[in-house]
Amino acid sequence: MATLVQPAFPFVDVLVDTSALVPAAQRSPGVVAVVGNADGAAAPASTPLVVTNHDDVIGLFGKNKAATPLSTSLDLVLAQDPRPSRIYGVRTPAAGEYATALAGLEAADDVTFVCLAGESGVGKATSGGTPATGLHALAEHVETMSAAGNRRIAVAMIDPAIARTATYVDTVLAANSYGSLKSATGRMILVAARGATTDAAAATMGAIAGFAPSTSMVLKQVRGCTIPVQQQYVPAEITGLAAAGTIPLIDPTLVPGSGLFMADGGVFSSDAARNYVDVIRVLDDIEFRLRAGLIGTVGDARITKAGLTTVRIRVEGILGPLQLGAVIDDFSVGIPLLSILALPESARTPAEEAEVVTARQTRQVSVLVSITYGPAVHRLNVTLAPQF
């Protein structure tokens, strides 16, 4: 029987492999959610719904086309410029029943900021079977979600009705008051706006979320809020509040015109290493980029010199654009196992060879990513030296 000869035509066979075109997951760092009371509104309770304009807000969260606490706060978020990339509204089942509404928000995994509409009561932490109330419910929500890998930041406000006294700063930040909301992981932003007639937390949250993560919040404008002159903070109060990690809203004379601006950019954190909003946001953003960009190597990259080199190149490809965009100043990627695998087997020590064996048995590889962050200037110390 004659042997069948494969014809040469069409001369070149090309197979298209699109596996490398699968996009990495994206998460916008400016997605916000406002949880609050909207009794009688059309929106179902404990259900996150996206709003893009006032008509959406009043149609979903207004009561017979009239404003509710939730709709009012959502309108403040929409008033910011630039505004957040996406805005969710979540109606509570009943006034103050935040725990249930926040639980309904858990599945919205793109949310990065959360606040409670018009709420300034500290409330109580979860105790046994009794859920948390007030701002404690908000704090527990963001801490729990962040620990699970879905990083979120809470924005809360000090009760604007607290009167000015000689010990105002110490009073509002006492341990049994707003001081109990301090976050060890930098998950709380506490806004101070004494005398404000609108929801300062929602407005500030919208203002922060509208900017890129690496943007400092110092002197960024918060629109939609006003504070009577007699209620505005004096210099000693501004420095005291800012030193404690809160963000006072002020109307500085050095800025032309009238408006409220953030006097500082700190987070209400007990960790000195996590004391600025932009630091927390940049770390959260880079963390998500690394997780999303490296997920494709799990199950594919092999524990070999070539395989781990691919991992290192992918990390460099994720961080490189951030360096070019001046988000970070520098970075380095270290894979200790790759350094060992780069050596000939005869040159490895018994300990190094054992490390290779352990990594291949457990199928785990450690990667050390070091970044250098260059933050914005927050204070200039100028020396004026007059001469004759």
C-alpha positions in Angstrom: 0.0 0.0 0.0 1.4 3.4 -1.0 2.3 5.8 1.8 0.2 8.9 1.9 2.3 12.0 1.5 1.1 15.0 3.4 0.5 17.8 0.9 2.4 21.0 1.3 -0.5 23.3 0.6 -1.4 25.7 2.3 2.3 25.7 3.1 2.1 27.4 6.5 -0.4 26.4 9.2 -1.1 29.0 11.8 -3.0 28.2 15.0 -4.3 31.1 17.0 -3.8 30.8 20.8 -5.8 33.5 22.6 -4.9 32.4 26.1 -2.5 35.3 26.6 -5.3 37.8 25.7 -7.4 37.1 28.8 -7.5 40.5 30.6 -6.5 40.9 34.2 -9.3 41.7 36.6 -9.8 45.4 37.2 -11.1 47.2 40.3 -11.7 50.9 40.3 -10.4 52.5 43.5 -13.2 55.0 43.6 -16.4 53.1 44.1 -18.5 54.2 47.1 -21.6 53.0 48.9 -23.9 55.1 51.1 -26.1 53.1 53.6 -29.0 54.9 55.2 -32.6 55.4 56.0 -35.1 55.9 53.2 -38.4 54.8 54.7 -41.1 54.5 52.1 -38.7 54.5 49.1 -39.2 52.3 46.1 -35.8 50.6 46.4 -35.8 47.2 48.2 -34.0 47.1 51.6 -30.5 45.9 52.0 -29.9 45.8 48.2 -27.1 47.8 46.6 -28.4 49.9 43.7 -26.2 52.1 41.4 -27.2 55.7 41.0 -25.8 58.1 38.4 -27.9 61.3 38.8 -30.4 63.0 41.0 -33.3 61.4 39.1 -32.0 58.0 40.0 -31.5 59.0 43.6 -35.0 60.4 44.2 -36.7 57.7 42.2 -35.1 54.9 44.1 -34.5 56.4 47.5 -36.9 59.3 47.8 -40.3 59.0 49.4 -43.0 60.1 47.0 -40.3 62.2 45.2 -39.4 63.9 48.5 -35.9 63.7 50.0 -34.9 61.2 52.6 -31.7 61.0 54.7 -30.2 58.5 52.2 -31.2 60.4 49.1 -29.8 63.7 50.5 -26.4 62.0 51.2 -26.3 60.4 47.8 -26.9 63.8 46.2 -23.9 65.2 48.1 -21.7 62.4 46.8 -22.9 63.2 43.2 -22.1 66.9 43.8 -18.3 66.3 44.1 -15.9 67.2 41.3 -14.4 64.9 40.3 -17.0 62.4 41.4 -16.5 58.7 42.3 -16.5 56.2 39.4 -19.5 54.4 40.8 -22.0 55.1 43.5 -24.2 52.6 45.4 -27.2 53.4 47.6 -28.4 50.8 50.2 -31.6 51.3 52.1 -31.8 50.0 55.6 -34.8 47.8 56.5 -35.6 50.3 59.3 -34.1 53.5 60.7 -30.7 52.7 62.2 -30.7 49.0 61.3 -27.3 49.2 59.7 -26.0 45.7 60.3 -28.5 44.1 57.9 -28.0 46.6 55.2 -24.2 46.4 55.4 -24.5 42.6 55.2 -26.4 43.1 51.9 -23.5 45.1 50.6 -20.9 42.4 51.1 -21.4 40.8 47.7 -20.7 44.1 45.9 -17.0 43.4 45.7 -16.0 46.5 43.8 -16.9 48.9 46.7 -13.9 50.6 48.2 -15.6 53.3 50.5 -18.6 53.0 52.7 -20.4 55.6 54.9 -23.7 55.8 56.8 -26.1 58.6 55.6 -26.2 61.4 58.2 -25.1 59.1 61.0 -22.8 60.5 63.7 -23.7 58.3 66.7 -20.8 56.1 67.8 -23.2 53.2 68.8 -22.0 50.0 70.3 -19.9 47.1 69.1 -21.3 43.6 68.5 -22.0 41.9 71.8 -23.0 38.2 71.8 -26.0 37.9 69.5 -26.7 41.6 69.5 -25.4 43.3 66.3 -23.3 46.4 66.3 -25.1 49.8 66.1 -24.2 53.2 64.8 -20.7 53.9 63.5 -19.4 50.7 65.2 -21.5 48.7 62.7 -19.7 50.6 59.9 -16.3 50.0 61.5 -16.9 46.3 61.9 -18.1 45.9 58.4 -15.0 47.4 56.7 -12.6 45.6 59.1 -14.3 42.2 58.4 -14.5 42.8 54.6 -10.9 44.0 54.5 -9.6 41.0 56.5 -11.4 38.7 53.9 -9.4 40.4 51.1 -12.0 42.9 49.9 -10.3 46.1 51.1 -12.7 48.8 52.2 -12.4 52.2 54.0 -15.1 53.7 56.2 -15.8 57.4 56.3 -17.6 58.7 59.4 -18.2 62.1 61.0 -18.1 63.6 64.4 -21.4 64.8 65.5 -21.5 68.4 64.1 -23.9 69.4 66.9 -21.3 69.0 69.6 -20.8 72.5 71.0 -17.4 74.3 71.1 -15.7 74.1 74.5 -12.2 74.7 75.8 -11.7 70.9 75.7 -13.5 70.2 72.5 -10.8 68.0 70.9 -10.2 65.9 74.0 -13.9 65.5 74.5 -14.9 64.2 71.1 -11.8 61.9 70.8 -12.1 60.3 74.3 -11.7 56.5 74.3 -15.4 56.0 75.2 -16.5 58.2 72.4 -15.1 58.5 68.8 -11.7 57.3 70.0 -13.2 53.8 70.2 -13.5 53.8 66.4 -9.7 53.9 65.8 -8.6 51.3 63.4 -5.4 49.3 63.7 -5.4 48.7 60.0 -6.2 52.2 58.8 -9.8 51.4 57.7 -11.5 54.5 59.3 -11.5 58.1 58.1 -13.1 60.4 60.7 -14.3 63.8 59.5 -14.8 66.8 61.8 -17.2 69.5 60.6 -18.7 71.3 63.6 -21.8 73.1 62.7 -22.2 71.5 59.3 -25.8 71.4 58.2 -25.3 68.5 55.7 -23.7 65.1 55.7 -20.0 65.9 55.9 -19.0 62.2 55.8 -20.8 61.4 52.6 -19.5 64.6 50.9 -16.0 63.9 52.0 -16.1 60.3 50.9 -17.3 61.4 47.5 -14.5 63.9 47.3 -11.8 61.4 48.3 -13.0 58.7 46.0 -13.0 61.0 43.0 -9.2 61.3 43.0 -6.5 58.8 42.1 -5.3 56.7 45.1 -1.9 58.4 45.3 -3.4 61.9 45.5 -3.0 63.6 48.9 -6.2 64.8 50.4 -4.8 67.9 52.0 -6.6 71.0 50.8 -8.9 69.1 48.5 -12.4 70.7 48.3 -15.5 69.2 49.7 -18.5 70.5 47.9 -22.1 70.8 49.2 -21.1 71.4 52.9 -21.3 74.7 54.7 -20.3 75.7 58.2 -21.2 79.0 59.9 -18.2 81.2 60.6 -18.8 81.1 64.4 -18.7 77.3 64.3 -15.6 76.9 62.3 -12.5 75.5 63.9 -9.8 77.7 65.4 -6.1 77.0 64.7 -5.5 75.1 68.0 -8.5 72.8 67.3 -7.4 72.2 63.7 -3.9 71.1 64.8 -5.3 69.0 67.7 -7.9 67.2 65.5 -5.4 66.6 62.7 -2.7 65.3 65.1 -5.2 62.8 66.4 -5.8 61.5 62.8 -9.1 63.2 62.0 -9.7 65.4 59.0 -11.2 68.8 60.0 -13.1 70.7 57.2 -11.9 74.3 57.1 -12.4 77.4 55.0 -8.8 78.8 54.8 -8.2 82.4 54.0 -5.2 81.5 51.9 -7.5 79.8 49.3 -9.4 82.4 47.2 -13.1 82.3 47.4 -15.3 80.4 49.9 -15.6 76.7 50.4 -14.7 73.9 52.7 -11.4 72.0 52.3 -9.8 69.1 54.0 -7.3 70.4 56.5 -5.3 67.1 56.6 -5.2 63.8 54.9 -4.9 61.3 57.8 -6.8 58.2 58.7 -8.1 57.5 62.2 -5.5 54.8 62.8 -3.7 53.5 65.8 -0.8 52.3 63.5 1.7 55.0 62.8 2.7 53.3 59.6 -0.8 53.6 58.3 -1.6 57.2 59.0 -2.5 58.8 55.6 -5.4 58.2 53.2 -3.2 58.0 50.1 -0.9 55.4 51.7 -3.8 53.1 52.5 -5.4 53.6 49.1 -2.1 53.0 47.2 -1.3 49.8 49.1 -4.9 48.6 48.5 -4.6 49.3 44.8 -1.2 47.7 44.4 -2.3 44.6 46.4 -5.3 44.1 44.1 -3.2 44.6 41.0 -0.7 42.0 42.1 -3.5 39.5 43.0 -5.3 40.0 39.8 -2.2 40.0 37.6 -0.6 37.0 39.3 -3.7 34.7 39.5 -2.9 33.4 36.0 0.4 32.0 37.2 -1.2 29.8 39.8 -1.4 26.3 38.4 0.7 27.2 35.4 4.0 28.6 36.4 6.4 25.8 37.4 8.8 25.8 40.3 11.8 25.9 38.0 14.2 28.6 37.0 12.3 29.4 33.9 8.9 29.3 35.6 9.8 31.6 38.5 11.5 34.0 36.0 8.2 34.3 34.3 6.6 35.2 37.7 9.2 37.9 38.4 8.7 39.4 34.9 4.9 39.5 35.4 5.3 41.3 38.7 7.7 43.8 37.1 5.1 44.3 34.3 2.4 45.1 37.0 4.6 47.6 38.9 6.4 49.1 35.9 3.5 51.3 34.8 3.0 52.6 38.3 6.6 53.7 38.4 6.2 55.4 35.0 3.1 57.1 36.2 4.9 58.4 39.3 2.6 56.5 41.7 5.7 54.8 43.1 9.3 56.0 42.9 11.0 52.7 42.7 10.4 48.9 43.3 12.3 45.7 43.5 11.2 42.1 43.1 12.9 39.3 45.0 12.2 35.6 44.8 14.7 33.8 47.1 14.0 30.4 45.5 14.8 31.7 42.1 18.2 32.7 43.3 18.8 29.2 44.4 17.5 27.6 41.2 19.9 29.9 39.3 22.8 28.0 40.8 24.0 24.7 39.4 22.9 21.8 41.6 26.5 21.1 42.5 26.9 24.6 43.9 23.9 24.5 46.2 24.3 24.0 49.9 22.3 21.2 51.6 20.1 23.8 53.1 19.4 25.4 49.7 18.6 22.1 48.2 16.3 21.3 51.0 14.5 24.6 50.4 13.9 23.6 46.8 12.6 20.2 47.8 10.2 21.8 50.4 8.9 24.4 47.9 8.2 21.6 45.4 6.5 19.4 47.9 4.3 22.2 49.3 4.0 24.0 46.0 4.5 27.4 47.6 6.8 30.1 46.6 7.6 33.4 48.4 7.9 36.6 46.5 9.2 39.8 48.2 8.0 43.0 46.5 9.5 46.2 47.8 8.2 49.6 46.7 9.4 53.1 47.4 6.6 55.6 47.7 7.1 59.3 47.3 4.2 61.1 49.0 3.1 64.7 48.4 4.3 67.6 50.5 1.9 68.4 53.4 3.8 71.2 55.0 6.5 73.6 54.0 8.8 75.1 56.6 9.9 78.5 55.1 12.6 80.6 56.8 12.2 84.3 56.1 15.5 86.1 56.6 15.2 89.9 56.1 18.3 92.0 55.6 19.2 95.7 55.4 
